[in-house]
């Protein structure tokens, strides 16, 4: 896996919504709950910079790779 770099959570949120069809619902506190077309759920912190280990777990939950996300950065 390539070396991940920190990115802002709102940037990742917009990429997942715009290009991969996720819809957002407000979660509890500073978290946003995302759902895809099949009903799979992913939770992202809002307003923070995501560390590589958090990005890795989000990618594992969504089934995407870093290369797929990085081309939209």
PQR file of N, CA, C, O and H, with PARSE charges and radii, in Angstrom:
ATOM      1  N   UNK A   1       0.851  -1.176   0.000 -0.4000 1.5000
ATOM      2  CA  UNK A   1       0.000   0.000   0.000 -0.0000 2.0000
ATOM      3  C   UNK A   1       0.893   1.234   0.000  0.5500 1.7000
ATOM      4  O   UNK A   1       1.876   1.285   0.739 -0.5500 1.4000
ATOM      5  N   UNK A   2       0.563   2.225  -0.819 -0.4000 1.5000
ATOM      6  CA  UNK A   2       1.377   3.435  -0.863 -0.0000 2.0000
ATOM      7  C   UNK A   2       1.275   4.216   0.446  0.5500 1.7000
ATOM      8  O   UNK A   2       0.370   4.003   1.253 -0.5500 1.4000
ATOM      9  H   UNK A   2      -0.235   2.183  -1.419  0.4000 1.0000
ATOM     10  N   UNK A   3       2.209   5.106   0.624 -0.4000 1.5000
ATOM     11  CA  UNK A   3       2.248   5.907   1.833 -0.0000 2.0000
ATOM     12  C   UNK A   3       1.080   6.897   1.824  0.5500 1.7000
ATOM     13  O   UNK A   3       0.916   7.678   0.886 -0.5500 1.4000
ATOM     14  H   UNK A   3       2.944   5.279  -0.031  0.4000 1.0000
ATOM     15  N   UNK A   4       0.285   6.849   2.874 -0.4000 1.5000
ATOM     16  CA  UNK A   4      -0.867   7.729   2.987 -0.0000 2.0000
ATOM     17  C   UNK A   4      -0.441   9.040   3.628  0.5500 1.7000
ATOM     18  O   UNK A   4       0.457   9.070   4.469 -0.5500 1.4000
ATOM     19  H   UNK A   4       0.418   6.215   3.636  0.4000 1.0000
ATOM     20  N   UNK A   5      -1.083  10.109   3.228 -0.4000 1.5000
ATOM     21  CA  UNK A   5      -0.818  11.400   3.849 -0.0000 2.0000
ATOM     22  C   UNK A   5      -2.106  11.903   4.481  0.5500 1.7000
ATOM     23  O   UNK A   5      -3.194  11.575   4.007 -0.5500 1.4000
ATOM     24  H   UNK A   5      -1.813  10.085   2.545  0.4000 1.0000
ATOM     25  N   UNK A   6      -2.002  12.692   5.540 -0.4000 1.5000
ATOM     26  CA  UNK A   6      -3.212  13.204   6.180 -0.0000 2.0000
ATOM     27  C   UNK A   6      -4.009  14.091   5.223  0.5500 1.7000
ATOM     28  O   UNK A   6      -3.437  14.862   4.452 -0.5500 1.4000
ATOM     29  H   UNK A   6      -1.119  12.959   5.925  0.4000 1.0000
ATOM     30  N   UNK A   7      -5.324  13.972   5.282 -0.4000 1.5000
ATOM     31  CA  UNK A   7      -6.199  14.854   4.506 -0.0000 2.0000
ATOM     32  C   UNK A   7      -7.327  15.319   5.415  0.5500 1.7000
ATOM     33  O   UNK A   7      -7.623  14.689   6.430 -0.5500 1.4000
ATOM     34  H   UNK A   7      -5.788  13.345   5.908  0.4000 1.0000
ATOM     35  N   UNK A   8      -7.942  16.409   5.045 -0.4000 1.5000
ATOM     36  CA  UNK A   8      -9.052  16.941   5.826 -0.0000 2.0000
ATOM     37  C   UNK A   8     -10.278  16.054   5.632  0.5500 1.7000
ATOM     38  O   UNK A   8     -10.514  15.518   4.549 -0.5500 1.4000
ATOM     39  H   UNK A   8      -7.701  16.921   4.220  0.4000 1.0000
ATOM     40  N   UNK A   9     -11.041  15.916   6.695 -0.4000 1.5000
ATOM     41  CA  UNK A   9     -12.190  15.015   6.656 -0.0000 2.0000
ATOM     42  C   UNK A   9     -13.255  15.503   5.671  0.5500 1.7000
ATOM     43  O   UNK A   9     -13.918  14.689   5.027 -0.5500 1.4000
ATOM     44  H   UNK A   9     -10.849  16.351   7.574  0.4000 1.0000
ATOM     45  N   UNK A  10     -13.422  16.809   5.550 -0.4000 1.5000
ATOM     46  CA  UNK A  10     -14.442  17.318   4.628 -0.0000 2.0000
ATOM     47  C   UNK A  10     -14.058  17.071   3.174  0.5500 1.7000
ATOM     48  O   UNK A  10     -14.934  16.910   2.324 -0.5500 1.4000
ATOM     49  H   UNK A  10     -12.884  17.469   6.073  0.4000 1.0000
ATOM     50  N   UNK A  11     -12.761  17.038   2.877 -0.4000 1.5000
ATOM     51  CA  UNK A  11     -12.310  16.705   1.523 -0.0000 2.0000
ATOM     52  C   UNK A  11     -12.659  15.261   1.202  0.5500 1.7000
ATOM     53  O   UNK A  11     -13.189  14.973   0.129 -0.5500 1.4000
ATOM     54  H   UNK A  11     -12.049  17.169   3.567  0.4000 1.0000
ATOM     55  N   UNK A  12     -12.367  14.347   2.128 -0.4000 1.5000
ATOM     56  CA  UNK A  12     -12.713  12.940   1.925 -0.0000 2.0000
ATOM     57  C   UNK A  12     -14.222  12.751   1.833  0.5500 1.7000
ATOM     58  O   UNK A  12     -14.702  11.952   1.029 -0.5500 1.4000
ATOM     59  H   UNK A  12     -11.937  14.581   3.000  0.4000 1.0000
ATOM     60  N   UNK A  13     -14.955  13.472   2.641 -0.4000 1.5000
ATOM     61  CA  UNK A  13     -16.413  13.401   2.619 -0.0000 2.0000
ATOM     62  C   UNK A  13     -16.961  13.811   1.252  0.5500 1.7000
ATOM     63  O   UNK A  13     -17.828  13.132   0.702 -0.5500 1.4000
ATOM     64  H   UNK A  13     -14.565  14.122   3.294  0.4000 1.0000
ATOM     65  N   UNK A  14     -16.462  14.912   0.705 -0.4000 1.5000
ATOM     66  CA  UNK A  14     -16.937  15.377  -0.604 -0.0000 2.0000
ATOM     67  C   UNK A  14     -16.572  14.408  -1.722  0.5500 1.7000
ATOM     68  O   UNK A  14     -17.354  14.215  -2.653 -0.5500 1.4000
ATOM     69  H   UNK A  14     -15.757  15.464   1.151  0.4000 1.0000
ATOM     70  N   UNK A  15     -15.386  13.794  -1.640 -0.4000 1.5000
ATOM     71  CA  UNK A  15     -14.989  12.810  -2.653 -0.0000 2.0000
ATOM     72  C   UNK A  15     -15.915  11.602  -2.602  0.5500 1.7000
ATOM     73  O   UNK A  15     -16.376  11.125  -3.638 -0.5500 1.4000
ATOM     74  H   UNK A  15     -14.751  13.950  -0.883  0.4000 1.0000
ATOM     75  N   UNK A  16     -16.188  11.109  -1.400 -0.4000 1.5000
ATOM     76  CA  UNK A  16     -17.069   9.940  -1.273 -0.0000 2.0000
ATOM     77  C   UNK A  16     -18.483  10.251  -1.743  0.5500 1.7000
ATOM     78  O   UNK A  16     -19.135   9.390  -2.335 -0.5500 1.4000
ATOM     79  H   UNK A  16     -15.813  11.497  -0.557  0.4000 1.0000
ATOM     80  N   UNK A  17     -18.964  11.450  -1.495 -0.4000 1.5000
ATOM     81  CA  UNK A  17     -20.317  11.808  -1.924 -0.0000 2.0000
ATOM     82  C   UNK A  17     -20.381  12.034  -3.428  0.5500 1.7000
ATOM     83  O   UNK A  17     -21.278  11.514  -4.092 -0.5500 1.4000
ATOM     84  H   UNK A  17     -18.434  12.149  -1.014  0.4000 1.0000
ATOM     85  N   UNK A  18     -19.457  12.792  -3.967 -0.4000 1.5000
ATOM     86  CA  UNK A  18     -19.522  13.188  -5.369 -0.0000 2.0000
ATOM     87  C   UNK A  18     -19.212  12.048  -6.329  0.5500 1.7000
ATOM     88  O   UNK A  18     -19.909  11.873  -7.328 -0.5500 1.4000
ATOM     89  H   UNK A  18     -18.728  13.215  -3.427  0.4000 1.0000
ATOM     90  N   UNK A  19     -18.176  11.273  -6.037 -0.4000 1.5000
ATOM     91  CA  UNK A  19     -17.708  10.288  -7.003 -0.0000 2.0000
ATOM     92  C   UNK A  19     -18.116   8.847  -6.695  0.5500 1.7000
ATOM     93  O   UNK A  19     -18.081   7.996  -7.584 -0.5500 1.4000
ATOM     94  H   UNK A  19     -17.609  11.415  -5.226  0.4000 1.0000
ATOM     95  N   UNK A  20     -18.497   8.564  -5.464 -0.4000 1.5000
ATOM     96  CA  UNK A  20     -18.791   7.183  -5.102 -0.0000 2.0000
ATOM     97  C   UNK A  20     -20.204   6.984  -4.558  0.5500 1.7000
ATOM     98  O   UNK A  20     -20.520   5.899  -4.072 -0.5500 1.4000
ATOM     99  H   UNK A  20     -18.525   9.255  -4.741  0.4000 1.0000
ATOM    100  N   UNK A  21     -21.048   7.990  -4.627 -0.4000 1.5000
ATOM    101  CA  UNK A  21     -22.467   7.836  -4.342 -0.0000 2.0000
ATOM    102  C   UNK A  21     -22.863   7.694  -2.888  0.5500 1.7000
ATOM    103  O   UNK A  21     -23.944   7.180  -2.599 -0.5500 1.4000
ATOM    104  H   UNK A  21     -20.791   8.872  -5.023  0.4000 1.0000
ATOM    105  N   UNK A  22     -22.030   8.128  -1.970 -0.4000 1.5000
ATOM    106  CA  UNK A  22     -22.391   8.058  -0.551 -0.0000 2.0000
ATOM    107  C   UNK A  22     -23.286   9.234  -0.189  0.5500 1.7000
ATOM    108  O   UNK A  22     -23.121  10.335  -0.712 -0.5500 1.4000
ATOM    109  H   UNK A  22     -21.152   8.545  -2.204  0.4000 1.0000
ATOM    110  N   UNK A  23     -24.228   8.993   0.705 -0.4000 1.5000
ATOM    111  CA  UNK A  23     -25.081  10.077   1.209 -0.0000 2.0000
ATOM    112  C   UNK A  23     -24.788  10.247   2.691  0.5500 1.7000
ATOM    113  O   UNK A  23     -24.574   9.274   3.414 -0.5500 1.4000
ATOM    114  H   UNK A  23     -24.361   8.098   1.131  0.4000 1.0000
ATOM    115  N   UNK A  24     -24.782  11.510   3.134 -0.4000 1.5000
ATOM    116  CA  UNK A  24     -24.381  11.820   4.509 -0.0000 2.0000
ATOM    117  C   UNK A  24     -25.586  12.120   5.378  0.5500 1.7000
ATOM    118  O   UNK A  24     -26.567  12.724   4.943 -0.5500 1.4000
ATOM    119  H   UNK A  24     -24.955  12.301   2.547  0.4000 1.0000
ATOM    120  N   UNK A  25     -25.479  11.677   6.622 -0.4000 1.5000
ATOM    121  CA  UNK A  25     -26.441  12.047   7.661 -0.0000 2.0000
ATOM    122  C   UNK A  25     -25.633  12.485   8.863  0.5500 1.7000
ATOM    123  O   UNK A  25     -24.564  11.938   9.132 -0.5500 1.4000
ATOM    124  H   UNK A  25     -24.683  11.187   6.976  0.4000 1.0000
ATOM    125  N   UNK A  26     -26.131  13.455   9.577 -0.4000 1.5000
ATOM    126  CA  UNK A  26     -25.417  13.920  10.759 -0.0000 2.0000
ATOM    127  C   UNK A  26     -25.436  12.847  11.825  0.5500 1.7000
ATOM    128  O   UNK A  26     -26.480  12.269  12.126 -0.5500 1.4000
ATOM    129  H   UNK A  26     -26.999  13.900   9.358  0.4000 1.0000
ATOM    130  N   UNK A  27     -24.288  12.587  12.384 -0.4000 1.5000
ATOM    131  CA  UNK A  27     -24.187  11.611  13.459 -0.0000 2.0000
ATOM    132  C   UNK A  27     -24.205  12.322  14.799  0.5500 1.7000
ATOM    133  O   UNK A  27     -24.688  13.450  14.900 -0.5500 1.4000
ATOM    134  H   UNK A  27     -23.439  13.056  12.140  0.4000 1.0000
ATOM    135  N   UNK A  28     -23.690  11.678  15.814 -0.4000 1.5000
ATOM    136  CA  UNK A  28     -23.632  12.280  17.132 -0.0000 2.0000
ATOM    137  C   UNK A  28     -22.351  13.086  17.275  0.5500 1.7000
ATOM    138  O   UNK A  28     -21.279  12.641  16.864 -0.5500 1.4000
ATOM    139  H   UNK A  28     -23.298  10.761  15.732  0.4000 1.0000
ATOM    140  N   UNK A  29     -22.465  14.257  17.851 -0.4000 1.5000
ATOM    141  CA  UNK A  29     -21.286  15.085  18.088 -0.0000 2.0000
ATOM    142  C   UNK A  29     -20.654  15.549  16.800  0.5500 1.7000
ATOM    143  O   UNK A  29     -21.321  16.132  15.946 -0.5500 1.4000
ATOM    144  H   UNK A  29     -23.335  14.618  18.184  0.4000 1.0000
ATOM    145  N   UNK A  30     -19.367  15.292  16.659 -0.4000 1.5000
ATOM    146  CA  UNK A  30     -18.650  15.756  15.478 -0.0000 2.0000
ATOM    147  C   UNK A  30     -18.408  14.641  14.465  0.5500 1.7000
ATOM    148  O   UNK A  30     -17.394  14.657  13.767 -0.5500 1.4000
ATOM    149  H   UNK A  30     -18.825  14.819  17.353  0.4000 1.0000
ATOM    150  N   UNK A  31     -19.309  13.686  14.374 -0.4000 1.5000
ATOM    151  CA  UNK A  31     -19.188  12.593  13.424 -0.0000 2.0000
ATOM    152  C   UNK A  31     -20.287  12.680  12.373  0.5500 1.7000
ATOM    153  O   UNK A  31     -21.396  13.138  12.647 -0.5500 1.4000
ATOM    154  H   UNK A  31     -20.133  13.674  14.941  0.4000 1.0000
ATOM    155  N   UNK A  32     -19.961  12.236  11.178 -0.4000 1.5000
ATOM    156  CA  UNK A  32     -20.910  12.185  10.077 -0.0000 2.0000
ATOM    157  C   UNK A  32     -21.042  10.735   9.651  0.5500 1.7000
ATOM    158  O   UNK A  32     -20.038  10.044   9.477 -0.5500 1.4000
ATOM    159  H   UNK A  32     -19.060  11.863  10.955  0.4000 1.0000
ATOM    160  N   UNK A  33     -22.258  10.271   9.484 -0.4000 1.5000
ATOM    161  CA  UNK A  33     -22.526   8.892   9.082 -0.0000 2.0000
ATOM    162  C   UNK A  33     -22.811   8.888   7.588  0.5500 1.7000
ATOM    163  O   UNK A  33     -23.665   9.633   7.108 -0.5500 1.4000
ATOM    164  H   UNK A  33     -23.074  10.831   9.626  0.4000 1.0000
ATOM    165  N   UNK A  34     -22.089   8.045   6.855 -0.4000 1.5000
ATOM    166  CA  UNK A  34     -22.258   7.922   5.408 -0.0000 2.0000
ATOM    167  C   UNK A  34     -22.870   6.570   5.072  0.5500 1.7000
ATOM    168  O   UNK A  34     -22.537   5.555   5.684 -0.5500 1.4000
ATOM    169  H   UNK A  34     -21.395   7.440   7.245  0.4000 1.0000
ATOM    170  N   UNK A  35     -23.766   6.567   4.094 -0.4000 1.5000
ATOM    171  CA  UNK A  35     -24.376   5.327   3.605 -0.0000 2.0000
ATOM    172  C   UNK A  35     -24.183   5.249   2.100  0.5500 1.7000
ATOM    173  O   UNK A  35     -24.276   6.259   1.403 -0.5500 1.4000
ATOM    174  H   UNK A  35     -24.036   7.392   3.596  0.4000 1.0000
ATOM    175  N   UNK A  36     -23.913   4.043   1.598 -0.4000 1.5000
ATOM    176  CA  UNK A  36     -23.859   3.862   0.155 -0.0000 2.0000
ATOM    177  C   UNK A  36     -25.200   3.315  -0.334  0.5500 1.7000
ATOM    178  O   UNK A  36     -26.150   3.203   0.441 -0.5500 1.4000
ATOM    179  H   UNK A  36     -23.838   3.223   2.164  0.4000 1.0000
ATOM    180  N   UNK A  37     -25.271   2.977  -1.616 -0.4000 1.5000
ATOM    181  CA  UNK A  37     -26.533   2.521  -2.210 -0.0000 2.0000
ATOM    182  C   UNK A  37     -27.016   1.203  -1.627  0.5500 1.7000
ATOM    183  O   UNK A  37     -28.216   0.931  -1.619 -0.5500 1.4000
ATOM    184  H   UNK A  37     -24.499   3.067  -2.245  0.4000 1.0000
ATOM    185  N   UNK A  38     -26.088   0.381  -1.136 -0.4000 1.5000
ATOM    186  CA  UNK A  38     -26.449  -0.925  -0.586 -0.0000 2.0000
ATOM    187  C   UNK A  38     -26.760  -0.877   0.903  0.5500 1.7000
ATOM    188  O   UNK A  38     -27.147  -1.889   1.488 -0.5500 1.4000
ATOM    189  H   UNK A  38     -25.112   0.603  -1.143  0.4000 1.0000
ATOM    190  N   UNK A  39     -26.596   0.287   1.521 -0.4000 1.5000
ATOM    191  CA  UNK A  39     -26.895   0.425   2.932 -0.0000 2.0000
ATOM    192  C   UNK A  39     -25.712   0.252   3.857  0.5500 1.7000
ATOM    193  O   UNK A  39     -25.878   0.246   5.077 -0.5500 1.4000
ATOM    194  H   UNK A  39     -26.282   1.109   1.047  0.4000 1.0000
ATOM    195  N   UNK A  40     -24.503   0.108   3.294 -0.4000 1.5000
ATOM    196  CA  UNK A  40     -23.311  -0.005   4.134 -0.0000 2.0000
ATOM    197  C   UNK A  40     -23.023   1.338   4.803  0.5500 1.7000
ATOM    198  O   UNK A  40     -23.181   2.390   4.184 -0.5500 1.4000
ATOM    199  H   UNK A  40     -24.368   0.112   2.303  0.4000 1.0000
ATOM    200  N   UNK A  41     -22.608   1.301   6.049 -0.4000 1.5000
ATOM    201  CA  UNK A  41     -22.406   2.508   6.827 -0.0000 2.0000
ATOM    202  C   UNK A  41     -20.919   2.731   7.111  0.5500 1.7000
ATOM    203  O   UNK A  41     -20.181   1.788   7.398 -0.5500 1.4000
ATOM    204  H   UNK A  41     -22.479   0.447   6.552  0.4000 1.0000
ATOM    205  N   UNK A  42     -20.492   4.003   7.024 -0.4000 1.5000
ATOM    206  CA  UNK A  42     -19.143   4.421   7.369 -0.0000 2.0000
ATOM    207  C   UNK A  42     -19.256   5.706   8.166  0.5500 1.7000
ATOM    208  O   UNK A  42     -20.088   6.557   7.852 -0.5500 1.4000
ATOM    209  H   UNK A  42     -21.092   4.768   6.791  0.4000 1.0000
ATOM    210  N   UNK A  43     -18.427   5.860   9.199 -0.4000 1.5000
ATOM    211  CA  UNK A  43     -18.465   7.041  10.055 -0.0000 2.0000
ATOM    212  C   UNK A  43     -17.162   7.812   9.887  0.5500 1.7000
ATOM    213  O   UNK A  43     -16.077   7.231   9.918 -0.5500 1.4000
ATOM    214  H   UNK A  43     -17.751   5.168   9.454  0.4000 1.0000
ATOM    215  N   UNK A  44     -17.280   9.144   9.706 -0.4000 1.5000
ATOM    216  CA  UNK A  44     -16.124  10.022   9.545 -0.0000 2.0000
ATOM    217  C   UNK A  44     -16.230  11.164  10.544  0.5500 1.7000
ATOM    218  O   UNK A  44     -17.312  11.711  10.753 -0.5500 1.4000
ATOM    219  H   UNK A  44     -18.162   9.616   9.682  0.4000 1.0000
ATOM    220  N   UNK A  45     -15.110  11.524  11.162 -0.4000 1.5000
ATOM    221  CA  UNK A  45     -15.075  12.708  12.014 -0.0000 2.0000
ATOM    222  C   UNK A  45     -15.167  13.930  11.118  0.5500 1.7000
ATOM    223  O   UNK A  45     -14.578  13.950  10.037 -0.5500 1.4000
ATOM    224  H   UNK A  45     -14.231  11.080  10.993  0.4000 1.0000
ATOM    225  N   UNK A  46     -15.889  14.937  11.549 -0.4000 1.5000
ATOM    226  CA  UNK A  46     -15.981  16.145  10.739 -0.0000 2.0000
ATOM    227  C   UNK A  46     -15.108  17.238  11.329  0.5500 1.7000
ATOM    228  O   UNK A  46     -14.935  17.328  12.545 -0.5500 1.4000
ATOM    229  H   UNK A  46     -16.367  14.921  12.427  0.4000 1.0000
ATOM    230  N   UNK A  47     -14.560  18.069  10.447 -0.4000 1.5000
ATOM    231  CA  UNK A  47     -13.795  19.222  10.875 -0.0000 2.0000
ATOM    232  C   UNK A  47     -12.411  18.928  11.389  0.5500 1.7000
ATOM    233  O   UNK A  47     -11.826  19.771  12.069 -0.5500 1.4000
ATOM    234  H   UNK A  47     -14.701  17.996   9.459  0.4000 1.0000
ATOM    235  N   UNK A  48     -11.860  17.767  11.094 -0.4000 1.5000
ATOM    236  CA  UNK A  48     -10.521  17.419  11.565 -0.0000 2.0000
ATOM    237  C   UNK A  48      -9.689  16.887  10.415  0.5500 1.7000
ATOM    238  O   UNK A  48     -10.210  16.505   9.368 -0.5500 1.4000
ATOM    239  H   UNK A  48     -12.335  17.082  10.541  0.4000 1.0000
ATOM    240  N   UNK A  49      -8.381  16.873  10.637 -0.4000 1.5000
ATOM    241  CA  UNK A  49      -7.492  16.242   9.681 -0.0000 2.0000
ATOM    242  C   UNK A  49      -7.373  14.770  10.049  0.5500 1.7000
ATOM    243  O   UNK A  49      -7.067  14.432  11.193 -0.5500 1.4000
ATOM    244  H   UNK A  49      -7.957  17.184  11.488  0.4000 1.0000
ATOM    245  N   UNK A  50      -7.614  13.908   9.088 -0.4000 1.5000
ATOM    246  CA  UNK A  50      -7.616  12.475   9.338 -0.0000 2.0000
ATOM    247  C   UNK A  50      -6.196  11.926   9.221  0.5500 1.7000
ATOM    248  O   UNK A  50      -5.500  12.184   8.239 -0.5500 1.4000
ATOM    249  H   UNK A  50      -7.863  14.183   8.159  0.4000 1.0000
ATOM    250  N   UNK A  51      -5.783  11.178  10.217 -0.4000 1.5000
ATOM    251  CA  UNK A  51      -4.469  10.535  10.212 -0.0000 2.0000
ATOM    252  C   UNK A  51      -4.508   9.316   9.294  0.5500 1.7000
ATOM    253  O   UNK A  51      -5.580   8.789   8.999 -0.5500 1.4000
ATOM    254  H   UNK A  51      -6.349  10.968  11.014  0.4000 1.0000
ATOM    255  N   UNK A  52      -3.322   8.867   8.839 -0.4000 1.5000
ATOM    256  CA  UNK A  52      -3.287   7.732   7.906 -0.0000 2.0000
ATOM    257  C   UNK A  52      -3.962   6.462   8.423  0.5500 1.7000
ATOM    258  O   UNK A  52      -4.576   5.740   7.638 -0.5500 1.4000
ATOM    259  H   UNK A  52      -2.451   9.296   9.079  0.4000 1.0000
ATOM    260  N   UNK A  53      -3.865   6.170   9.721 -0.4000 1.5000
ATOM    261  CA  UNK A  53      -4.510   4.950  10.212 -0.0000 2.0000
ATOM    262  C   UNK A  53      -6.029   5.049  10.167  0.5500 1.7000
ATOM    263  O   UNK A  53      -6.702   4.039   9.955 -0.5500 1.4000
ATOM    264  H   UNK A  53      -3.366   6.757  10.359  0.4000 1.0000
ATOM    265  N   UNK A  54      -6.581   6.236  10.362 -0.4000 1.5000
ATOM    266  CA  UNK A  54      -8.029   6.441  10.250 -0.0000 2.0000
ATOM    267  C   UNK A  54      -8.457   6.342   8.783  0.5500 1.7000
ATOM    268  O   UNK A  54      -9.487   5.746   8.470 -0.5500 1.4000
ATOM    269  H   UNK A  54      -6.035   7.055  10.535  0.4000 1.0000
ATOM    270  N   UNK A  55      -7.664   6.928   7.893 -0.4000 1.5000
ATOM    271  CA  UNK A  55      -7.967   6.849   6.460 -0.0000 2.0000
ATOM    272  C   UNK A  55      -7.952   5.394   6.009  0.5500 1.7000
ATOM    273  O   UNK A  55      -8.814   4.967   5.242 -0.5500 1.4000
ATOM    274  H   UNK A  55      -6.827   7.412   8.148  0.4000 1.0000
ATOM    275  N   UNK A  56      -6.971   4.635   6.488 -0.4000 1.5000
ATOM    276  CA  UNK A  56      -6.860   3.215   6.127 -0.0000 2.0000
ATOM    277  C   UNK A  56      -8.110   2.436   6.549  0.5500 1.7000
ATOM    278  O   UNK A  56      -8.596   1.586   5.804 -0.5500 1.4000
ATOM    279  H   UNK A  56      -6.271   4.982   7.111  0.4000 1.0000
ATOM    280  N   UNK A  57      -8.624   2.729   7.742 -0.4000 1.5000
ATOM    281  CA  UNK A  57      -9.817   2.004   8.194 -0.0000 2.0000
ATOM    282  C   UNK A  57     -11.055   2.429   7.400  0.5500 1.7000
ATOM    283  O   UNK A  57     -11.919   1.597   7.120 -0.5500 1.4000
ATOM    284  H   UNK A  57      -8.230   3.420   8.347  0.4000 1.0000
ATOM    285  N   UNK A  58     -11.152   3.701   7.036 -0.4000 1.5000
ATOM    286  CA  UNK A  58     -12.276   4.164   6.205 -0.0000 2.0000
ATOM    287  C   UNK A  58     -12.216   3.504   4.832  0.5500 1.7000
ATOM    288  O   UNK A  58     -13.242   3.076   4.301 -0.5500 1.4000
ATOM    289  H   UNK A  58     -10.450   4.377   7.263  0.4000 1.0000
ATOM    290  N   UNK A  59     -11.021   3.420   4.256 -0.4000 1.5000
ATOM    291  CA  UNK A  59     -10.878   2.769   2.953 -0.0000 2.0000
ATOM    292  C   UNK A  59     -11.248   1.297   3.027  0.5500 1.7000
ATOM    293  O   UNK A  59     -11.859   0.766   2.100 -0.5500 1.4000
ATOM    294  H   UNK A  59     -10.188   3.768   4.687  0.4000 1.0000
ATOM    295  N   UNK A  60     -10.886   0.636   4.112 -0.4000 1.5000
ATOM    296  CA  UNK A  60     -11.235  -0.776   4.288 -0.0000 2.0000
ATOM    297  C   UNK A  60     -12.755  -0.938   4.391  0.5500 1.7000
ATOM    298  O   UNK A  60     -13.318  -1.879   3.831 -0.5500 1.4000
ATOM    299  H   UNK A  60     -10.390   1.068   4.865  0.4000 1.0000
ATOM    300  N   UNK A  61     -13.413  -0.030   5.101 -0.4000 1.5000
ATOM    301  CA  UNK A  61     -14.879  -0.109   5.246 -0.0000 2.0000
ATOM    302  C   UNK A  61     -15.587   0.155   3.923  0.5500 1.7000
ATOM    303  O   UNK A  61     -16.600  -0.479   3.629 -0.5500 1.4000
ATOM    304  H   UNK A  61     -12.955   0.734   5.556  0.4000 1.0000
ATOM    305  N   UNK A  62     -15.069   1.078   3.125 -0.4000 1.5000
ATOM    306  CA  UNK A  62     -15.727   1.424   1.866 -0.0000 2.0000
ATOM    307  C   UNK A  62     -15.323   0.517   0.713  0.5500 1.7000
ATOM    308  O   UNK A  62     -16.003   0.483  -0.312 -0.5500 1.4000
ATOM    309  H   UNK A  62     -14.246   1.593   3.364  0.4000 1.0000
ATOM    310  N   UNK A  63     -14.224  -0.219   0.868 -0.4000 1.5000
ATOM    311  CA  UNK A  63     -13.768  -1.091  -0.205 -0.0000 2.0000
ATOM    312  C   UNK A  63     -13.008  -0.368  -1.296  0.5500 1.7000
ATOM    313  O   UNK A  63     -12.830  -0.906  -2.389 -0.5500 1.4000
ATOM    314  H   UNK A  63     -13.671  -0.191   1.701  0.4000 1.0000
ATOM    315  N   UNK A  64     -12.556   0.842  -1.016 -0.4000 1.5000
ATOM    316  CA  UNK A  64     -11.812   1.639  -1.988 -0.0000 2.0000
ATOM    317  C   UNK A  64     -10.321   1.553  -1.692  0.5500 1.7000
ATOM    318  O   UNK A  64      -9.915   1.109  -0.618 -0.5500 1.4000
ATOM    319  H   UNK A  64     -12.700   1.279  -0.128  0.4000 1.0000
ATOM    320  N   UNK A  65      -9.513   1.983  -2.653 -0.4000 1.5000
ATOM    321  CA  UNK A  65      -8.071   2.023  -2.452 -0.0000 2.0000
ATOM    322  C   UNK A  65      -7.621   3.484  -2.378  0.5500 1.7000
ATOM    323  O   UNK A  65      -8.356   4.400  -2.745 -0.5500 1.4000
ATOM    324  H   UNK A  65      -9.843   2.343  -3.526  0.4000 1.0000
ATOM    325  N   UNK A  66      -6.395   3.671  -1.894 -0.4000 1.5000
ATOM    326  CA  UNK A  66      -5.864   5.026  -1.784 -0.0000 2.0000
ATOM    327  C   UNK A  66      -5.690   5.655  -3.166  0.5500 1.7000
ATOM    328  O   UNK A  66      -5.877   6.862  -3.320 -0.5500 1.4000
ATOM    329  H   UNK A  66      -5.798   2.926  -1.596  0.4000 1.0000
ATOM    330  N   UNK A  67      -5.339   4.859  -4.162 -0.4000 1.5000
ATOM    331  CA  UNK A  67      -5.174   5.384  -5.516 -0.0000 2.0000
ATOM    332  C   UNK A  67      -6.485   5.942  -6.060  0.5500 1.7000
ATOM    333  O   UNK A  67      -6.482   6.948  -6.770 -0.5500 1.4000
ATOM    334  H   UNK A  67      -5.188   3.878  -4.036  0.4000 1.0000
ATOM    335  N   UNK A  68      -7.606   5.296  -5.732 -0.4000 1.5000
ATOM    336  CA  UNK A  68      -8.907   5.786  -6.181 -0.0000 2.0000
ATOM    337  C   UNK A  68      -9.255   7.127  -5.548  0.5500 1.7000
ATOM    338  O   UNK A  68      -9.868   7.977  -6.194 -0.5500 1.4000
ATOM    339  H   UNK A  68      -7.608   4.479  -5.155  0.4000 1.0000
ATOM    340  N   UNK A  69      -8.873   7.319  -4.303 -0.4000 1.5000
ATOM    341  CA  UNK A  69      -9.143   8.579  -3.614 -0.0000 2.0000
ATOM    342  C   UNK A  69      -8.158   9.650  -4.054  0.5500 1.7000
ATOM    343  O   UNK A  69      -8.539  10.804  -4.250 -0.5500 1.4000
ATOM    344  H   UNK A  69      -8.375   6.628  -3.779  0.4000 1.0000
ATOM    345  N   UNK A  70      -6.898   9.278  -4.211 -0.4000 1.5000
ATOM    346  CA  UNK A  70      -5.843  10.246  -4.485 -0.0000 2.0000
ATOM    347  C   UNK A  70      -6.013  10.930  -5.835  0.5500 1.7000
ATOM    348  O   UNK A  70      -5.575  12.068  -6.000 -0.5500 1.4000
ATOM    349  H   UNK A  70      -6.588   8.340  -4.052  0.4000 1.0000
ATOM    350  N   UNK A  71      -6.640  10.265  -6.806 -0.4000 1.5000
ATOM    351  CA  UNK A  71      -6.790  10.896  -8.117 -0.0000 2.0000
ATOM    352  C   UNK A  71      -7.756  12.077  -8.072  0.5500 1.7000
ATOM    353  O   UNK A  71      -7.762  12.889  -8.998 -0.5500 1.4000
ATOM    354  H   UNK A  71      -6.996   9.340  -6.672  0.4000 1.0000
ATOM    355  N   UNK A  72      -8.569  12.198  -7.030 -0.4000 1.5000
ATOM    356  CA  UNK A  72      -9.492  13.329  -6.902 -0.0000 2.0000
ATOM    357  C   UNK A  72      -8.970  14.423  -5.982  0.5500 1.7000
ATOM    358  O   UNK A  72      -9.645  15.436  -5.797 -0.5500 1.4000
ATOM    359  H   UNK A  72      -8.564  11.539  -6.277  0.4000 1.0000
ATOM    360  N   UNK A  73      -7.792  14.248  -5.404 -0.4000 1.5000
ATOM    361  CA  UNK A  73      -7.228  15.272  -4.512 -0.0000 2.0000
ATOM    362  C   UNK A  73      -6.589  16.390  -5.293  0.5500 1.7000
ATOM    363  O   UNK A  73      -6.066  17.335  -4.702 -0.5500 1.4000
ATOM    364  H   UNK A  73      -7.243  13.425  -5.554  0.4000 1.0000
TER
END
